[in-house]
Structures are given as structure tokens and as C-alpha cells.
Amino acid sequence: MLEAMLHGFILSFGLILPLGAQNVFVFNQGAVQPTLWRAFPVVVTAALCDAILILLAVLGVSLVVLTVAWLKTVLYAVGVCFLLYMGYLTWRSRPASDTSEAERFSAKRQVMFAASVSLLNPHAILDTIGVIGTSSLSYSGAEKWGFTLACIVVSCIWFFGLCMAGRLAGRLDPSGKLLRGLNMASAVIMWLVAVYMAKLMFTA
């Protein structure tokens, strides 16, 4: 079981490490929120969404997405629309040091954005199914659940760490220039992912 958990830990860390819309958004919210506690909604939502995707992949339920063509098309279309919209809102947002309390992301808005960049990202879903789901087939019983738990724990630790890093960056940047740059970088990444997804949707 220890070997299965180690496998899940390393595999999940490798998948979650690359820079993407989800990671940038969590980091960004850690930076712009006035306290770490106020950024918890985005951390919890991102971790829960990853846990859901991992469980679906291991249980094989989400394999339906790979076998039903129109489901993939709908998934891509919704993902493109949400990423374009979120990129627009993120580009327009300003660092907390330059704005009033009312302009900061509310808990509800954090949850909506985090869930969107997590659950409406076809690449995240397909990677989870193709890599974690396939890898889990090597295990059964307690070993399979140990592998699954390790993957989920990595997500929780990673997102909390990202939020902490963002918080530190926010405190070291009283001018707000770094945070404004993060907003712009996050928006650009979302738009690029949306364009790439749209290309795949029309060429598939």
C-alpha cells in the first residue's frame, strides 16, 4: 500500500505542478485577499473539484466523456465560454491596495471561478481520466484507495501552499504592481487555454 500511495503522490504532483489557469487563480486570490482566511473559499473549492475528478477517474464514471462524442463537444464549448468570461473579469480586476473592499472577489465569486477553471477545463478532466484513472487500474482494494487518497492529499496541500505563496507576494508588494501583473497573466493564460480548446473542438 505504501508503494501505491507513493506512486499516487508523485503522479499527482507531476500533473498539478505545471502553470495553468487554476494554479494562477488560486495564487492570485491568496495575494489579493486581505487575510488568508478570506482566500479559503478558492482553496477549498479547487481541492474539492480535484478530489471529485480524481474519484470519478478512479471509479471509471467519467470514462463516458471519452466515449460519447457530443459530450466532449459540449464540454469544450462551455469551457471556452467560461474561460473567456473569467479572463475578461480577471483582466479588469485591480489589486486590493488600489481598490475598495467591495471590489474584492467575494466568497461566492471565488467559488464560481475556482469551480469553473477546475471542472470546465477539458484538459484537466481528460488528463485526470487518462493518467490517474489509467494508473489506478494497476491497483485494487486498499492499494487503490491508498493511491487515490495520496492524489487527493497532494491537491489539498498544493492549493494551500499556492495560496500561502500568493499571500506572501501580496504583503511584499504594497504598490500593487505585482498583483496587477498577476491578474493580467492569469487572464492571458485563461484566454490562451480557451483559444486552444476552441481549436481542438473544431478540429476533433
N, C-alpha and C positions, 0 to 999 in steps of 0.2 A: 504493500500500500504506500509506503514511503516513496518508492520509486515512481509510482503513478502520480503522487502529489508533486514531486519534484519536476516531473515531466509537464504537468499542468501549469506549474509556476513559471517555468522557463518559457513555455509556449505562449502563455497568455501575456507575459511581459513583452515578448518579442512582437506580438500583434498590436499591443496598445501603445508601444513606445513611439512610433512614427508620428510626426506632426500632422494634425488634421483639425477639422472644424470643431470636433468635440473637445479635444485637448486644449485648443486655443481659447474656446469659450469658457471652460472651467477656470483656466489660468486668469483670464480676463476678469471674470466675476470675483475671483479672490482678490484681485488688485483694486477694483473699483468700489467694492462694498466697504462701508465704514468700519465694520467689525467682521471677524472671522465667522461668528455665529450667523450673521446676515447672509453669508455666502453658502451656508449649509444646504439650502434647497437644491442648488445646482449640483453639489457633490452627491447628495443622496439620490437625486433623480438619475444622474449619469451612472452611478453604481448600480441602481436597481434595474435600469434599462439594459445594462451589460449583463447583469445576472439573468434577466429574462431571456435574452438572446442566447446566452450560454446554455441555459436549461433546455430551451427549445431545440438547440442544436444537438445536445447530448441525447435528448429524448426522441429526436428524429421528427418532431412535429413540423418544423419549418422546412423540411425537405420538399413539402408541397410547392413552395415558392420556386424551386428548381425545375419542377416537372410541369407546372401549369404556365404556359407562355403568357397569357393575358394578365396573370397576377404580377409577373415581373414587370410588364409594361406599365401597369397602374402604379406599382411601387416606385418605379423610376420617375414617372410623371409627377406624382405627389412630392417625391423627394426634391425634384428640380424646383418646383414652385415654392416649397418651404425654404429651401436654401437661398433662393433669390430674394425672398421677402426678408429673411433673417439677416442676410448680408446688408440689405438696404437699411434696416433698423440699426444694425451694429455700426455701420459707417456713420450714421447720423448721431449716434450716442457720443457723449462727451464725458471725460473723466470726472469723478466725483468732486475733485478740488475746484473744478470750473463750473459746477452746476449746483442746483439746489437739491435738497433731499428728495423732492417729488420726481426728479428726473432720473433717479437711480432705478435699476431694474428691481421690480417688486418680486416677492417670492413666487407669485403666480407666473410672472413673465419668465423668471429663471427656469421654472419647471417646464414651461411650454417650450422654450428654446432648447433646453438640455434634452428633453424627450424627442424633439424634432431632429436634432443633429445626431441622436443616437439611434432612434427607431426608424427614421425615414431616410437612412443612408444605406442604399442597396449594397454598397461595397462592404460596409461593416457586417451586414446580415449575411451576405454570401461568403465573406471570409470566415465568419464565425461557423457557418454551416460546413464550409469546405475544409477548414483546417481543424478547428476544435471538435466539431461533430465527427469528422472522419477519424481523428486521432483517438477519440473516446471509444471507438469500436474495438480497440485493442484490449480494452478492459471490461470487466463485468463485476457485478456485486459491489462490495465495499471499495474495491480499487477504482471502479468507475466513479463512484460518488466522491472518493478522495481526490481524484483528478478534477472533477467538476468543482468541488469546493475550493481547491487551490486556484483555479482560474478565476473564480468569483472574488476570492480574497485579494488577489493581485489587483483587480479593478478597483476595489474599495480603497486599498492603500494608495494606489496610483492617483486617483482623483483627489483624495485628501491631501496628498503631497503636492499636487499641482496647485490646489487652492492655497496652501500654505506658502508656496513659492510666489504665487501671484500677490498674496498679502504682503510679503516682504518687499516685492518690487514696488508695490503701491506706496509703502511707507518710505522707501528710498527715493521716491520721485514726487516731491511736493509740487513741482511745476506742472505736472500732468502731461508733459510731452511724451514720456514713455508710454503712458496708458493710452493716449490718443493714437500713438503708433500701433499699439496692440489692437485697438479697435479696428483700425484700418487694415491691419494684417489679417485679422480674423474675418473681416468682410470679404477681402480679396480671396482668401482661401475658400470661403463658402461659395463665392461666385465661380471660381475655377472648378470646384468639385461639381457644381450644378451644370456648368457647360460640358464637362467631361461625361456626366451622367446622361445629359441630353443627347450627346453624340452616340453613346452606347445604345440608348433607347431607339434611335432611328437607324442604327446600323445592325442591330441584333436581328 
